Structures are given as C-alpha cells and as structure tokens.
Amino acid sequence: MQKIVDLSLYAMRVRLAVVHARFTGIQGRSLDKNIALKEIERRFRGVKTSICNKVLFIGNGGSNAVCTHMREDYLKCGGIRTSCLNDGSLITCLSNDFSFQRVFEKFIEGEAISGDILVAISSSGKSENVLRGVEAARARGCGVVTLSGFK
C-alpha cells in the first residue's frame, strides 16, 4: 500500500526545522544563528579561494545520498572542490580492512588536509563511524560542520 504524502505538511516541517535549528560550538555551547552562519560562510569562501582545500561529505544511508547531492551542488553551483565517500567498492574495501565503524575515519585520513571542511550528516548524531570521521577531521586540522536531525 502506497503512503500518500501531504507536501504542504512536509514543507511546513522543513521550514520549522530550519527556523528552530540549533547551532553549537565544539564544546556544545549554543551559538547565535546569524554568527554561526556567517562563520560557516567565511570558512566555505576560504576553501573556495584556496588552491588545495576542499569540502568532504560523510553520512550513512539516506544521509549519504544527501552528501552526494550536496557534493554535486557545491561543485557545480559553488565552484568548490569536493569529495564524498559514496563509492561502494571503496566503502566495502575500507570496511573489510578496518571495520565499518572506522570507514569514514580511514577516508578522512586518506583524503583530508589541514584547512579542509568536513560536512558530517547523521540523523541521530550518534553514528559511531560518523563521529570517528569527525574526530579524524579535527585531528587533521579540518573545520567541521555537522548536520543532525531529531532532537
């Protein structure tokens, strides 16, 4: 049985999610939304004007699909170098050799350099492999933007 989706309700939920979005710093302290967005913009502009930096995207399942779409948009519309772990062969290779919990960590270790930005997407904000990827990015001197849903 196919579920009928109310697009107006969906659009309202997306709008409310953006309006009620919380922005926090590394220590989890709340940040002013406008200040946080300006800082994110400043960092992305820095990557765009850099000779060698890029934006990397990681996420599982549907979040990985969002990563792929964002990667294409940032590259095509923003002219920003991007990378995304969405190659099935590479994912299974890294998972087989190191474990699925370390798949993004190993991707970051191989791809990221200081000054890159990692965009990590996790619906729950609790995916171990995404959290390990974030820590690996921080260890390499990357900026990190996380997007998570629910509460």
N, C-alpha and C positions, 0 to 999 in steps of 0.2 A: 504494500500500500504506500503510495507516494504522499509525503507530507506537503501540505500547502503552506508556503511561507508568506507572511504578511510583510511586504517590503517597506511599508511605512513604519511598522513597528521596528524592523531591523535598522532602518535609517535613524530612528529616534534613539535606539540603544547605542549605535555607533557615536552619534552626536553627544549623548550623555557620557559615554566613556571618555571622550576627548575633553569635555568640559570638566569632568571630575578626576581627570588624570592627576596622579601624584608624582612629583619629581623629588628625588632624593639624591644626596651625595654618597660618596663611598662609605661613610660611616652610618648611612641610613637616616641622616638628618634631613628634614624637609627643606626644599629649596623653592624659592619663588619661581612660578611657572615661566614668567617672562625672562627672568635672568637665566634660568636653565636653558630655555630655548635659544637665547642669544649665544650662550656659551657653546651649545651644540652646533649652531650655525657657524660660529667662528672656527671651531675645530674642523668642520667639514670643508670650509673655504680653505683652510690651511692645507688639507690633504689635496684639494683640487689644484692648488698652486705649487705643490711640491713636485719635485722631479721623480721621486721614487715611492712616495707613500700611496696607500690605497685603503679602501674600506672593505673589511671582511665581514661576512654574514654567516651565522650559525643558528641552527634550530632543528628540532625533530618533527617528523611527520608533516602536518599542515603548516607548522611554523617554518619548516624547511622550504615549503612551497612559497610562503611569503618572502623568505630570504631570497629565493631565486628571482621572484618578481621585483623585489627592491633592488637587487643587484643589477638587473637589466635596466630599470628606471634610472638609477644613479649613473650608470654608464652612458645610456642613450640620451637621457634628458639633462643630466647634470655634468656630463663630461668628466666624471670622476672614475679613476681606476678602481676596480672592484674584484673581489674573489669570493667564492661561495663553495662550501663543501656540499655538493649535490651530485657528484659523480658516484654512481652505485658501486663501481669497481674499486674506487679509492676508499669509499666508506667501508666496504667489506674487507678490503686489504688491511686497513688500519685497525678495524675491529678485531679481525682474526689475529693479527700480530700483537696487539696491545690491550684489547678489550673494548667493548662498546662504551664503557664509562670514560675511556681516555681518547675516544675518536677525535673530538674537537680539540683537545689539548695537543695531540700529535699534529693535527692540521695546523694549528696556530704556531707550534714550534717550527714547522717547516715553511710556513708562508709569511709570518708576521715579522716586521721590523719596527724599531722604535719610531713613534710618530704615526703609525697606522691607527685606524679606528676599528674596533670590533663592535658590530651590532649583534647582540645575542638575544634571540627571541625564544621565550618559554612561557607557555600558557600558565603553568603553575608557578614558575620561578624557582622550582625545586629540582629540575632535571640535573642529575649528577654530572652528566657529560657536558652540559652547557656551562654549569658552574665551574668545572675544571677548565673549560676553554676560556672563561673569563679570567680565572687566576693565571693561566698561561699568558694571556694577553697583557695583563698588568705586569707580570714578571718581565716581559719584553719591552715595557715602556709604551704600550699602546693606550690610547684613550678607549673607554668602554661605554657604550650605550646599551642598556638592557631594556627590553620591552616585555612586560609580563602582564597577564590578564588576571581574571578572577579578582580576588581582594588583595 
